[in-house]
């Protein structure tokens, strides 16, 4: 495992961490109870099986 030779300053650490951005989930149209709805791709099966509700 890589080990840094020097301590990284607090401002550099926070700047590096600030580059991370959350991305929106991919929405997919699917039919649930006769309605066409847009749900995240990873939750399509749960909605179809009735495990999740609107």
Secondary structure, 3 states (H helix, E strand, C coil): CCCCCCCCCHHHHHHHHCCCCCCCCCEEEEEECCEEEEEEHHHHHHHHHCCCCC
